[in-house]
Structures are given as C-alpha cells and as structure tokens.
Amino acid sequence: MAEKALTILGSTGSIGRNTLDVVGRFPDRYRIHALAARSSIDLLEEQIRLFQPKEVAVFDVEAAQKLSDRITGPKKPVILSGMEGLIAVASAKEVDQVISGMVGAAGLRPTYAAIDAGKQVALANKETLVMAGEVMVSRALETGSKLLPVDSEHNAIFQCISSPPHKDVARIILTASGGPFRDLPLTDFPKITRDQALKHPTWSMGPKITIDSATMMNKGLEVIEARWLFGLPVEQIDVLVHPQSIVHSMVEYVDGSVIAQLGTPDMRTPISYSLAYPQRLALGMPSLNLAEVGHLDFKAVEWERYPCLTLALDALKVGGAAPAVLNGANEAVVAAYLDDKFTFVQIAGILTEAMTRYENTSTLGNPGKISREITTIDDAVKADLLGRELANQIIMELENG
C-alpha cells in the first residue's frame, strides 16, 4: 500500500497531537509532508525532529523566523510563514489528505485552499463550515474534494449514515456532555470562576474549545456544521445531554430505527477513521466495557442553562452571514474572558448584544454595505471580522463603565 501524504494544520493543538500519535503507529501507511501551527515552535520543533516533514508553515512570521534559525542540517524542511504559508502547505500537489485542526477562523482560508485543490480533508475545524458552509460544500462538489468529519459527534453520524441522499433520515441527534456546569444550580452561576470553566468533565482540549463547551456554544457551532456536512435543516438536528460521552451521536430513520455510535471518549478513534476511511485501523485501544460503565444517562437540554446554544441555533435559522458574525464575536468574547475581563455569565449577554447590533447594522467598515449572504470566502472573513468588532466594542464599553 502506497504511503498517504498528509498535511496537518494545527499540528501542535489537541487534534494535531492526536493525529501524529495515530500516524506514528502506522509509519508504513502515512507520511507527514507538512506541519502547520500558529506560533508554538517549541513543540513544533520536536514534531519536525520526529516526523521529518518536507515543509512547515508557521502563521506568526516572527515565530517562523525563530524556528528557521533553530533548525539546521540537510533534513531541514522548507519553512513558510503567514497565511500564504498555511495555504501553500494545504494545497501542495504532493499532499493526499489535509487534516484541518487549526482552531478558529485562522483555519478558514487554508481549508478552502485544500478543498479548492481537490484534496481529501479531515475536518476538525468547525468554524470553517460555520463561517462558509455553503461555499465550502459547493466547492468540494466541484473539485471532488471529500470532507471527512473528525469531531467525535459528526464522525459518529458519518459512521451511522450509509450514503447520501439522506431521504430516509428523520433526524440526527448530537450528544453533549453538558460541560462542567450541567448540574450546578443556576443561582450559583454568578460565582463561576475561570478555572472552574476550564475544567471539562470528559475531554482534554484547548482553552477556547473548553470555554465553548462550558457555555455549549461549541454544541451550537456543531449543529451549524452538521447542517452543511449532512445537508439537513436545523429542524432535523437535535441536541441531547449525555454526561458519560459514550454515545457520541445518533441517527433516527423514518421507520423509527435509531443507530448510535458508541466508544470510549478518545479523539484518536474518529481521527483514525478519517485517516483510513473506508477502512479502520487497529489502534490497540481499550475495549468499551458497558458493564463497567453501568448506565448511560440522557436528558433534554435546559435552555436557560445554555443561552449560547440558543444564540447559535438562532443564527443558523437567520442564515446568511449571521453564523459567521456570531463565530467572530464568540472568538473575541472568549479571548477576553480568558483574560479575566468579565464573568462567565456575561459571555452570553455580550454575544446577544453583538448579534442585536449586527441585525441593526447596515454598513461594514468605511465604506460599503454588509454582505448579508456568504458567497465567497472574503464575505465570510468580513462577517467574522464584523462580529469581532461588535464584541470588542461592547467589551470596551463594559470596561469603561
């Protein structure tokens, strides 16, 4: 079997590290052509030593130069920088598959470049489809690029749905752990600290995604992503709280049958399926022992507990640029929250105000009107930037009293 050449966008993040763990177990099947990261060059340097990529891209230009100065010898990779570097390694002709694991809007353009080049894309960057789902899916159909979902929930649905069209699907059910505050009395929410919000009960993730999981914005973004991955309207996408994170998601068919995908909560499983599809890899993972688990619990979403989830669903229903605006606003708000600029319960309020201002805004920047529809990647970037501007404006007003 010929080696599959990979580019990993976000190699120093959780998805990237887990992907390299899988790749390291199957050196005869996979070859790392390129690694890409934002700025974490210490870990990136170690990854370069272990996997010897031909190319490396670092989004931060200064960090790229520092990395280049550190690495010497005949096997030194070509080191690229900036967005141009990310796009180059995502679309390189030698690459068979791109793992899109770069968190946030930074992954948008390189992921599109991979789709544009007809690559197989293992998609873990949900913001890509939140911001420009229709553009991405349409271009993938034109170029023959195949989108393989990596998020555990979407990967589960992908495994439960045989093939499109999905006329026999009544609904898909995304499961959610409920985050660290699923059982906390609502009266105690004002006392939530940043450290508490950063302690996810099931998964080990980066700080941004962990906060999104605590607010359930992450699940809202996943609903938007599912809408584009599986071509279903929001009315056919449900969310169910499942604390054990054993059932990763379910598909209900029109005859009443429900098919679920179960497994221990380990991201290497969906990653490996995306790498080997339609085959599976023997990872040597511990078997799921349901007798030891004992019971599986499910409960409906308490909407008053998760106002950010409601915001995301509302944005999907509005459509057009609204999800991209919300995504940008959320990234700005979470970054500010992690800097201790306001309390946990203020996150939803700031985002609600940002979306209200978006609905009442008629111009973007100076001059020009907002594109209420996303027809290009530039439209998505502008909408995302608008969301950031609106959120930062509200945060500044809060700081100034």
Secondary structure, DSSP 4 states (H G I P E B T S, - for coil): -PPEEEEEETTTSHHHHHHHHHHHH-TTTEEEEEEEESS-HHHHHHHHHHH--SEEEESSHHHHHHHHHH--STTPPEEEEHHHHHHHHHH-TT-SEEEE---SGGGHHHHHHHHHTT-EEEE--HHHHHHHHHHHHHHHHHHT--EEE-SHHHHHHHHH--SS--TTEEEEEEEE---TTSSS-GGGGGG--HHHHT--SS----HHHHHHHHHTHHHHHHHHHHHHHHT--GGGEEEEE-TT--EEEEEEETTS-EEEEE--S-THHHHHHHHHTTS-----PPPP-HHHH-----B---GGG-HHHHHHHHHHHH-TTHHHHHHHHHHHHHHHHHTTSS-TTHHHHHHHHHHHHHHT--B-SSS-B--SS--SHHHHHHHHHHHHHHHHHHHHHHHT-
